[in-house]
Amino acid sequence: MTGGMTRDGRRRPPEFAVLEADRALLNRASTAERVADILRDRITEGHFPPGARLSEESIGGALKVSRNTLREAFRLLTHERLLVHELNRGVFVRVVTVADLDDIYRVRTLVECAAVRNLGEPPYDVAALEAAVFAGEQAGLERSWRDMGTANLRFHQALVALVGSPRTDELMRGVLAELRLVFHVMDDPRRFHAPYLTRNRQIVEALQAGDPVEAETLLRAYLEDSRAQLSGAYAQRMSEG
């Protein structure tokens, strides 16, 4: 897929072609919040790495939205700590700090474990969880590590979505988008994602068996191990950078 051309005849980078495909999601009633949703999703999927400058011209042209709408979307995502505005330089995807990473996992543990603990009586609709696990396994077979990371994030988003709380869903979308920025920095994403596919499936199996207590136990251990592994490696990568 090519990136198309800008208004002045320059070739648009490939990542903006993804946004051109997103244009169909917008309509005349589109708002800055909807644009922010699209950009957040693309950050979560790994299309825009930390430190990338977001061009108003390229993104506005791809989505066919006004500069004012786009700037409001940027403002919303800056408030969510996904973007930063640098005076006289523009808007950039934020680089997450080591302290940010530890806090992300603190929030994940609080929200995800509480979500599983409060699922109520079984049976639980785990179709979205199963789909995310399958997508991760397929990505592994295809050696598509970015897609494997996306599938892993989608698994945890679907896990929290079982509670049926739009506010919690919104919180998790932002938290997981921040986590994707961490994944971008790691030089061996397979090592961080592949071992957790099996653990994701174990959580699904516990929920299918109607055992949320076991699912929470598995999830808490998963998050503790993931934080310890990722935090140490991320700190080393940031010091090298």
Secondary structure, DSSP 8 states (H G I E B T S, - for coil): ----B-TTS-B--THHHHHHHHGGG--TT--HHHHHHHHHHHHHTTSS-TT-EE-HHHHHHHHT--HHHHHHHHHHHHHTTSEEEETTTEEEE----HHHHHHHHHHHHHHHHHHHHT--SS----HHHHHHHHHHHHHHHTT-HHHHHHHHHHHHHHHHHTT--HHHHHHHHHHHHHHHHHHHH-S-HHHHHHHHHHHHHHHHHHHHTT-HHHHHHHHHHHHHHHHHHHHHHHHHHHHH-
